Amino acid sequence: MDIQAFKKEFDVHYEREIDTLVQKASQLSTSAVVRDSLAHIGRIAKGGKRVRPYLLWGIAQSSRDISVSEHIDVLISLELLHLFCLIHDDVMDKAHVRHGVSTIQTFLKEQYPDVEADKREAVAILCGDLVFNASAAAMHRYTVTNSQEHVAEVYHTLVREVCVGQMLDISLVGHNVNEALLYEKNKLKTAYYSFVRPIHMGLLIGGRKEVFALVEDIALHIGILFQLQDDLLDISYTQDTAKDYFRDISTAQPTHISLFMQDHANTHDRDLFASYVGTDIQPAQYPALYELMQSSGAVSFLQDEIQKEIDIIEKALADTRLDKPYVDFIRGIMSYLSHRSS
């Protein structure tokens, strides 16, 4: 089953879980602000690719024959955790768009302009907290029903890692960054969160925990590749007005782009780049900034770094002692990533 087919089957269960979350919380208040905020969670949840639950299921399926419905609670828990992270991340980054729709705080600004900005952000944070609660509840259901305490332990490790990664991300904003700290952040916030731990959980469910030692480093490099692609996609401006571009630059995020411009760009390009960092970059500025990314060598640098990670992964797969079903699944993931556009 490829990721699109998985998403179609998974989303039937996932959307039902989101509807239940929204309905139960909405019953507790008659406030229009509260109810509309909760309803907007569902609009954001409809977007996304379902990479993390797909990785968990696909690796487990490579170990033994299992169905999506059989392990739906753990799959839902992982996707709800991702939704929670996105909602909080959008508040911290002051983002306006997520999955082609307004973020919660932006939605509230559009619908309730009289509500102060800090209160809009607080409501968005609390929406995220409700989603996290639902994620933990789904994981609890799964571990109780399936006696999978080790899966829950990895889940809590994942939560700890992504929170520390986000703390690193925030602490580095607006400051010069070095390669070691950037790697540390990307390892925790992206690679382990999106690839290593979902695969780890899938191996436990599949009864093949011993395989983790063979796949951990490969999954780590896939996660770094994924982050490099994210950095490139953020600056790959097209006429797609439904997306915010240059978000990382606007919010002064530490990325491979900022590291390159800091350490390798000429003085003119570095100073011009600095004039954009931390500012509210408008669509009218996108073409000029994209031209800077190209002329400075930043785009070529990222493309080269992406190819390096692909070469490392391909060599590891060629040399691995992993069983063929795992190698085939990972190659399928690599093929999917090679066609990413968002």
C-alpha positions in Angstrom: 0.0 0.0 0.0 1.5 3.4 -1.0 1.2 6.5 1.1 -1.8 7.9 -0.9 -3.8 4.6 -0.4 -2.8 4.6 3.3 -3.9 8.2 3.8 -7.3 7.4 2.2 -8.0 4.5 4.6 -6.4 6.2 7.6 -8.3 9.4 7.2 -11.7 7.8 7.6 -10.7 6.9 11.2 -8.6 10.1 11.8 -11.4 12.5 10.8 -13.8 10.6 13.0 -11.4 11.1 15.9 -11.0 14.8 15.2 -14.8 15.2 15.0 -15.2 13.5 18.4 -12.5 15.7 19.9 -14.2 18.9 18.6 -17.7 17.7 19.6 -16.8 16.7 23.1 -14.9 20.0 23.8 -17.6 22.1 22.1 -20.3 20.7 24.4 -18.5 22.3 27.4 -19.0 25.9 26.2 -21.6 28.1 24.4 -18.9 30.7 23.5 -18.7 31.3 19.8 -15.0 32.0 20.0 -14.4 28.7 21.7 -16.6 26.7 19.4 -15.3 28.3 16.2 -11.7 27.8 17.3 -12.4 24.1 18.0 -14.1 23.7 14.6 -11.1 25.2 12.9 -8.9 22.4 14.3 -10.8 20.1 11.9 -10.0 22.3 8.9 -6.3 22.2 9.6 -6.4 18.5 10.3 -7.7 17.7 6.8 -4.3 18.8 5.4 -1.0 16.9 5.7 0.6 13.8 4.2 0.4 11.3 7.1 4.1 10.5 6.8 4.6 9.5 10.4 1.7 7.0 10.8 2.5 5.6 7.4 6.1 5.0 8.4 5.0 3.3 11.6 2.5 1.1 9.8 4.8 0.4 6.8 7.7 -0.8 8.9 5.3 -2.9 11.1 3.8 -4.4 7.9 7.3 -5.2 6.6 7.7 -7.3 9.8 4.4 -9.1 9.7 1.0 -8.9 8.1 -1.1 -6.3 9.9 -4.1 -4.1 9.0 -4.5 -0.3 9.5 -7.6 -0.8 11.5 -6.0 -3.3 13.8 -3.5 -0.6 15.1 -5.5 2.5 14.4 -5.2 4.0 17.9 -1.4 4.2 17.8 -1.5 5.6 14.2 -4.0 8.2 15.3 -2.0 9.0 18.4 1.1 9.8 16.3 -0.8 12.0 13.8 -2.6 13.9 16.6 0.8 14.5 18.2 2.0 16.0 14.9 -1.1 18.2 14.7 -0.4 19.4 18.2 3.2 20.3 17.3 2.0 22.1 14.2 -0.5 24.2 16.1 2.0 25.2 18.7 4.7 25.7 16.1 2.5 28.1 14.2 1.9 30.2 17.3 5.7 30.4 18.1 6.5 31.2 14.4 3.6 33.6 14.1 2.6 31.8 10.9 -0.5 32.7 8.9 -1.2 29.6 6.8 -1.1 25.9 7.5 -2.1 23.3 4.9 -3.6 26.0 2.8 -5.9 27.4 5.5 -5.5 30.1 8.1 -3.7 29.1 11.3 -6.0 29.2 14.4 -4.7 32.6 15.6 -5.1 34.1 12.1 -8.5 32.6 11.7 -9.5 34.2 15.0 -8.1 37.6 13.8 -10.2 37.3 10.7 -13.4 36.3 12.5 -13.0 38.2 15.7 -10.8 41.2 15.1 -11.7 42.7 18.5 -10.0 39.9 20.4 -6.5 40.9 21.4 -3.6 39.2 19.7 -2.2 37.6 22.9 -5.6 36.1 23.6 -5.9 34.7 20.1 -2.5 33.1 20.5 -3.5 31.7 23.9 -6.6 30.1 22.5 -4.6 28.5 19.7 -2.1 27.1 22.3 -5.0 25.7 24.3 -6.5 24.1 21.1 -3.1 22.4 20.7 -3.2 21.2 24.3 -6.6 19.6 23.6 -5.1 17.8 20.6 -2.1 16.6 22.7 -4.6 15.3 25.3 -6.4 13.3 22.5 -3.0 12.0 21.3 -2.1 10.7 24.8 -5.6 9.2 25.2 -5.3 7.3 21.9 -1.9 6.0 23.0 -3.3 4.9 26.3 -6.2 3.0 24.6 -3.7 1.3 22.4 -1.3 0.2 25.1 -4.1 -1.0 27.4 -5.7 -3.0 24.6 -2.5 -4.4 23.1 -0.2 -4.6 26.1 2.4 -2.5 24.2 4.0 -0.6 27.0 7.3 -0.4 25.1 5.5 1.5 22.3 4.3 4.0 24.8 7.8 4.4 26.2 9.1 5.3 22.7 6.1 7.7 22.2 7.1 9.6 25.4 10.7 9.6 24.3 9.6 11.1 21.0 7.6 13.8 22.9 10.6 14.7 25.0 12.9 14.8 22.0 10.7 17.0 19.9 10.1 19.4 22.8 13.8 19.8 23.4 14.4 20.3 19.7 11.8 23.0 19.6 13.4 24.7 22.7 16.7 24.6 20.8 14.9 26.1 17.7 13.5 29.0 19.8 16.7 29.7 21.7 18.7 30.0 18.4 16.3 32.4 16.7 17.9 35.7 15.8 21.4 34.5 16.8 24.4 33.3 14.8 24.2 29.5 14.6 26.9 26.9 14.3 26.7 23.7 12.4 26.8 21.5 15.5 23.7 23.2 17.1 21.8 23.2 13.9 22.4 19.5 13.5 21.3 18.9 17.1 18.1 20.8 16.5 17.3 19.0 13.2 18.2 15.6 14.7 15.7 16.1 17.5 13.0 18.2 15.9 12.8 16.5 12.5 14.8 13.3 12.1 13.9 11.5 15.4 10.5 13.0 15.5 9.4 12.3 12.0 11.4 9.2 11.0 13.5 7.4 13.7 10.8 7.1 16.4 7.9 6.2 14.1 10.1 3.4 12.6 11.2 2.4 16.1 7.5 2.0 17.2 6.7 0.1 14.0 9.5 -2.4 14.7 8.2 -3.0 18.2 4.7 -3.5 17.0 6.0 -5.9 14.3 7.9 -7.9 16.9 11.3 -7.1 15.4 13.0 -4.7 17.9 16.4 -6.1 17.1 16.2 -4.5 13.6 16.3 -1.0 15.0 20.1 -1.1 15.3 20.3 -1.7 11.6 17.9 1.0 10.5 18.4 3.8 13.0 21.2 5.6 11.2 19.5 5.2 7.8 16.3 6.8 9.3 18.4 9.6 10.8 19.8 10.5 7.4 16.4 10.4 5.8 15.2 12.8 8.5 18.1 15.2 7.8 17.3 14.9 4.0 13.7 15.8 4.8 14.8 18.9 6.7 17.0 20.0 3.9 14.1 19.6 1.5 12.0 21.7 3.8 14.6 24.4 3.9 14.7 24.4 0.1 10.9 24.3 -0.4 10.6 27.3 1.9 12.7 29.4 -0.5 11.5 27.8 -3.8 9.1 30.6 -4.7 6.4 30.0 -7.3 3.2 31.9 -8.0 1.4 29.8 -5.4 -0.3 32.4 -3.3 -1.9 29.9 -1.0 1.5 29.4 0.7 3.7 31.5 2.9 7.3 31.5 1.5 10.5 32.5 3.3 8.8 31.8 6.6 12.1 30.7 8.2 13.8 34.0 7.1 10.9 36.1 8.2 10.9 34.5 11.7 14.8 34.4 11.9 14.8 30.7 12.2 18.2 28.9 12.3 18.4 26.8 9.1 20.9 25.6 6.5 20.1 28.7 4.5 20.9 31.1 7.4 24.1 29.1 8.1 25.2 29.3 4.5 24.5 33.0 4.3 26.4 33.6 7.5 29.4 31.6 6.7 29.7 31.5 2.9 27.9 34.4 1.2 29.8 37.5 0.1 29.4 40.7 2.1 26.8 42.3 -0.2 24.6 39.2 -0.2 25.0 38.6 3.5 24.0 42.2 4.3 21.1 42.1 1.9 19.9 38.8 3.4 20.2 40.3 6.9 17.9 43.1 5.9 15.1 40.5 5.3 15.7 38.4 8.5 13.1 38.9 11.2 10.9 41.1 9.0 7.3 40.6 7.7 8.2 39.6 4.2 5.4 40.4 1.8 4.5 38.5 -1.4 5.7 41.5 -3.5 9.2 40.9 -2.1 9.3 37.1 -2.9 10.8 37.4 -6.5 13.7 39.6 -5.3 14.5 37.4 -2.3 14.3 34.2 -4.4 16.8 35.8 -6.9 19.1 36.5 -3.9 18.8 32.9 -2.9 19.9 31.8 -6.4 22.6 34.3 -7.1 24.2 33.9 -3.6 24.6 30.1 -4.2 22.2 29.2 -1.4 19.9 27.2 -3.6 22.9 25.3 -5.2 24.3 24.7 -1.7 21.1 23.1 -0.5 20.7 21.0 -3.6 24.3 19.7 -3.1 23.6 18.9 0.6 20.4 17.0 -0.4 22.3 14.9 -2.9 25.0 14.1 -0.3 22.3 12.7 2.0 20.7 10.7 -0.8 24.1 9.2 -1.6 24.7 8.3 2.0 21.3 6.6 2.3 21.7 4.8 -1.0 25.1 3.4 0.0 23.7 2.3 3.4 20.8 0.5 1.7 23.2 -1.2 -0.7 25.5 -2.4 2.2 22.7 -3.2 4.7 21.9 -6.5 6.3 18.2 -5.4 6.5 15.7 -7.9 5.2 14.4 -7.1 1.7 10.9 -6.0 2.8 12.4 -3.2 4.9 14.8 -2.2 2.1 11.9 -2.1 -0.4 9.7 0.0 2.0 12.5 2.5 2.6 13.3 2.8 -1.1 9.6 3.5 -1.6 9.9 6.3 1.0 12.9 7.7 -0.8 11.0 7.7 -4.1 8.2 9.6 -2.4 10.5 12.1 -0.9 12.2 12.7 -4.3 8.9 14.0 -5.6 8.0 16.3 -2.7 6.5 19.7 -3.5 5.3 20.6 0.0 
